[in-house]
Amino acid sequence: MTFLAPLWIGVATIAAVGVTLLHLITTQRPPVMLLPTARFVPHGEARAAARAARPTDVLLLLLRIAALMLLGLAFSHPIIRGSYATTAHVVMLDRSRSAGSTGADSAAVIWRAGDGLVVFDSTARAVRGVTSDTLRANIPTTTLAPRGSLSAALIAARHAARDVAQHADSVELVIISPVTRDELDAATVMLVASWPGRVRLIRPAAAARTSMKVSLISTDPNDDLTSAIALFNAKNAAQRAGENTASPATRIREVRVIRSSASANDSALARSGATIVEWRRPDAGAAVPANGVWAGRTTLVAPLARLALPTQGRVVARWSDGTSAAIESTLGAGCIRTVGIGVPIAGDVTLQQAFQSIAAELMAHCGGAAAAAIAPESAAATLSRSGAPAPAAAFIDRTSPAPLAPWLIGAALLLLLCEWWMRRTRLVVSA
């Protein structure tokens, strides 16, 4: 049996000690002495308090102590669990674009029957009915897989631990991920710190990174996207030059930005694996109000026109009201991305840092931004914790009703009823 709120047992014990101390204080009637002047004393019953060496009314004392202890046990949320001497695992397996193919092999070595498995990319889900084949299935082989989110996986792992804890004495969290920069956010460290036990991190080899080389097809030599594309290409070139030899090889993918609808040649290029970005210009002279647009992790508020978009596809960017601002459709090995954000011809919108960040998302390879660089050891160290595995009781839902509590409360009320009847009977007899 496990008590989720054992503090109430301590409270009941203190109350029982107090009742016992009260039973050491007895109230006795003094001996009767006949005095001539007694007729002048008002009629009444004289009693005097005295301290006894042993508790009086032992049966009443036992009934009261038993009732208090039963109430303490009822409020301590007792849960009946079997006795287990095993440590179960909750395995978090990275299936994002940053993960390599060796992560499933590491999971197969650790995972045993009864363990939990959480697979994650941008979302996370618990997998039931796991086999060795399940661990190796759906390994991302292309950059079309979404980016990873360790925070989403950690939340799913807490839910998976509730099921695992029903048949284990303790639970250990095992994270299998190369841990790239884009998988970490502000909540990740806090979620790891809230895990009530040991966390083990295994970093398999990461998948090859993808770098983009963007070209602009435009009839305007002073196109307003020229500066943003030049900055984007310079940043990618600097990242490739700064990678160390231990990092996986970087694959360079072609991204073509066109200022009109895609032609047959563009579609053929997309089928071969390229990314075609249709980014049309807004109508000249039209009044453009200020609009907010969001892509990746950046929000931009500027005079931006809303252009027509296809109705089907993956949403890459959204307007402030939640409607789609950019849509991506898969075509062969690549994709065609249609951008519905009209950039004004005049103004400094394209020079803003927020616009350049959003443009980087819109000009990324199919599936979104490429896999980020490997996180440094200092950042990865925050995802592991030493010590003992988390006790299984830490994952049991404390809001769920305890089956034994009503019975314990009923027994305590029955004992209190017996105590009241016995006390009343003694008063009647003494009278």
N, C-alpha and C positions, 0 to 999 in steps of 0.2 A: 504494500500500500504506500502511496506517495501523497504527501501533504503539500499542496501548493501555497498555503498561507499558514505555515507553522507558528507564526507569531500568536495566533489565537490560542494555541495550546499553552503558551507561556502565560497569557492573560488569565486563562482559566486556572492554571496552577497557582498564580498569585492570589486569585480570589478564594481558592480553596484553603490556602494558608491563612488568609484573613478570617474565614469562617471558623477554622480550628482555633485561632487565638480568641475569638469571641466566646467559644465554648469553654475556655478556661476561666472566664469570668462568670461566676455563679451568683444567683440571687436567692438568698435563704431567709426563712422567717426566724427571727430571734426567739429564744425560749420564753414561755409565758410566765410571768411573775405577778402575783396578786398583791397589790399595794392598797392601803386605805384611801389614798388620794386618787386612785385610778379612775373613780367615777367622774373626776373633773376633766379627764383627757377626752377629746372628741373621739367618737367611734371611727375606727379605720383599720386598715390592714397594714402592718409594719413589715417592711422587707429591708434587707441589707445586702449590698454587693460584697463579694469576697472572691479572692483568687484561689482557684483550685489547682492541685498538683496534676490531676488527670482531667481530660475533657469530660464534661457531663453530657448526658443524653447521647450516648455513643451511636445509637441507631439513627437518630435524627441527623447527627453529624455525617454519618456515612451516606445517608440519602442526599443530603445537600451537596456533599463533595462529588458524589457520582453524577448528580444532575449538572453541576458546573462543568465537570470534565466532558460529559457528553455534548454539552453546548459548545465547548471549546473545540472539540473534534469536528463538530458539524460545520462551524464557521471556518475551520482550517482547510476546507475544500479537499476532502479525501478522495483520491482516485485509486482504484484497484488496478494494479499493473502486475504482470508476471515478473519473475526474477530473471534478469538477463545479465550475462557476463561478457557481452560483445560490444564492440565499438563499430557503429555503422558509419558510412561515408555519404556525404552529399557531393557529387562530382559535378562541377561547373565546366562544361566543355565548350570552348570557343569554336563557333562555326562561321565567323565573319570572314570578310575578304582578307583580313590580316592573318588569319590562322593558316598554318601549314597542314600538310596531310599527316604529320606525325602525332598530332594531338590525340587522335582516336586511339592510336597504339598505346599511348601513356594511360588513357582512360581504361583500356581493356586490361591493363596490368593491375590497376587499383580496384576496379569495380568488382563487387561480389554480389551474389543473390541477396536481396534485402536492402541493398544500397539505393540511394536516390540519384537520378541523373537529370541535370538541367542543361539543355543546349540553348545557346544564345547567339544572336547577332545584334541587330538593333532592338529586337524583342527577345524575350526569354520564355521558355515553356518547359514544364516537367514532363519527362518521357516515362511512360509506364510500360511494363512488359518488355524490359530491356533484355537484349541478347548481345553476344559479341558482334553479330552482324549489324545490330542497331547502332552500336557505337561507331562503326565504320561507314555507315550510310550517310548520304547527303553531304559529303565533304566538299566544300567549295573548291572548284577547279578553275573558276574564272573570276574576274574582277566585278562581275555583275552581282555578286553577293553583297548584302548591306554591310555597313560598318558595324562594329561591335559596341555594346554598352554593358560595361561591368556592373553599373548600378542596377540596371534592370535585372540582370542575372542574380545579383545578391538578394534582391527582394523575392524573386522566385525561389531561391534556395531556402529562405526562411519558411516558406509555405511547404516546400518538399520535406524539410526537416521534421515537420509535424507528423507526417505519415511514417517516416523512418523511425522516429522516436518511440512509436508504439511497440516496437519489437527489438529495442536495443537499450543498453544501459547508458551509452553516451554517443555523441555524434561529432564527427570531424568534417570540416569543410575542406574540399580539395579544389583549387582553381587551376585549370589547365588552359593557359592562354599565353601567347607571346607578349601580351600587354604592350599595345602601341599607344601612342599619345592620344589618338582620337577615341580610345575606349575609356579614358578616364575623364571624370568631371568632378565638380565640387562635392557631390554626395558620396562618391565612391569610398573615400577614406572613412567617412562617418559611418557608413553601412558596415564596413569591415570591423571597425571598432565596436559596433553594437553586437557583433556575434559573440556569444557568451563562452567561447572556448577556442581551441586551437584551429588555426587556418593555415593550410599548406599550399604553397604556390609552386606550380611546375610550369616552366617556360619552354615549350617546344620551339623548333625552328619556325620562323614566320614565313608566310607566303611571300613570293616576289612582289615588290612594290611596283606600282604603275605610275609613270610620269607622263604628263600630257605635253604635246607640242601643238600649239594652237595657231591656225592660219586664218586670215580674214579674207573673204571674197567680197569685195565691194567696188563699185564704180566711182566712189568718192575718195579721192586721195587724202582728204582731211576728215575721214570718218571719225565720229566721236568715240568709237570703240577701240581705235588704234592704240591709244595710250594704255588702256586697261589690259589689252592683249599683250602688249610689249612688256608691261610689268609682270603679268602672269607668267610669260615664258622665261623672263629673267629669274623669277623666284624659283621656278622648277629647275632651271639649269644650276642655280646655286645649291639647291638641295641635293641634286645628283652629284655635284662636285664635292660636297661636304660629307657624303656618306663614307663610313669606314669600310674596310674590306670584309668585316664580319657580317655586315648587313647583306640580306639577300639581293640578288641582282635586280636591277630596276628595268622594267619593260616600258618602252616609250610607245604611247598610243597617239594616233592622229586625231585631232579635233578640228573640224572645219566649221567656221562661223560664216553663214551666208545671210545676206540682207534681203532675201526674197524666198519664195517657196522652193522646196527641194526639187531638183531636176532628176531625170533618170540616172544621170551619172552620179549624183549625190546619193541616191538610193542604192546604187550598186556599190558605192564606197562604204555605205553603212553596213550592207550585208557582209562585206569582207572584214568587218571589225572596227570600223571607224565610228566616230561620233559626229553627227551632223546637227548643228545648232541653227535653227531658223529664228533669226532675231530681226524682225522687220522694223522699219521706221514708222513712227506715227505720222498721221496726216499733217501736212504743213499748215500753219495758221490756225489750227484748232486750239481752243482754250483748254488748258490742262490744269486741273486742280491738284492740290497736294494730296498724295496718297502714301500709305504705309505699306511696305512689302517686306516679307520675311523669307530668308533662305539660309539653310545651314543653322548657324547660331547668331546671325546678324539681322538687324532690322534697320531699314532705311526709310526715312520720311522725306519726300521731295516731290516736285511737280512731275509726275509720271503718268503717262497715258495707259489706259487699259485696252489691250488689243485682243482680237478674237483668238480662241484656243480650241483645239479638238476636245471632244467630250470624253474620250477614252485615253487611258494611260496613267503612268505613275506621276503623282504630283511632286514637283521639285521645289516650287516656291509658292507662297500664298500671299494674297492681299490681307490687309488688316481685318477685313470682315470675314475672312476664312475662305473666300473663293480662290480658285486656282490662278496662279500667276505664271506658271510654267509647267508644261506637261511633257513627259518622256514616253516614247513608244518603242518597244524593242523591234528591231528589224534585222533578221539574220544573226550574225555574230556581233552586231553593233546596235545602234539606235538612232532615232531622230528625235531631237528635243525642240519643242516649239516654245519660244519665250513670248509671253504676252505683256511685257513691260516696255512701254515706249519711252525711250530716253529723249529728252528735249534736245534740239539741235544747238540752241544757245544756252549758255549757263555753265556752271562748274560742277554739275552733279557727278560727272565721270571722274572728277579729281578727288572726290571724297573717299575716305578710307572705307566707309560702310558700303559704298557702291562697288569698290574693288573687291571686297570680301564676297559680296553677293554675286558679282560677275565670275569670281573663281568657282563658285558652286554651279553656276549656270553653264560654264565652259568646261566642267569636269568630264571625265570619261563616263561611259554608261554605268548607271547604278549609283552615281554620286561621286563625291570626292574620293580620290585614290587612298589606298591604305597609308596611314601615317607612319612616320618613323617609329622605330622601337623606342619605348620609354626607357629612360636611364634606370640604373639599378637602384638609385635612391628613391625614385617614384615607385618602382616595383616592390621595394622592401616594405612599403606601407600596406601591402596586400597580404602579408603573412604575419602570423602571430604564433609564438611558442606557448608551451604550457600543456595542460591536460585538455582532452576533448571536452566539449560542452556537455553537461549533464542532460539526459533526455527530458527531465522534468522542466527544463527551461523552455521547451518548445510546446508543451501541452497548453492548450487553449484555456486560459483562466476564466474566460467568460462562459464557458460551457457549464451546464448544471452538473453537480456532483450527485450520483445516484444514491450514495449513502447518507447524504445530509438530511433529507426528510425523515428517514428512519431514526437517525440519532436525535433529531429535535423532538420527534414523537416520544422516544424513550425518556428523554430528559423531562418533558412535560408530564409523563406518567409518574416519574419519580417525585416530581414536585407536588403532584396531586396526592400521592401517598404521604409525603411529608406533611402536607396541610391536614389530611385526615388524622394522622397520628397526633399531631400537635393539638388539634381540636378535641380529640378523645381524651387526652391527658388533662386539658383544661376542665372538661366536664367532670372527670373523675375527681380532680382536686377540689372542685367547687362542692 
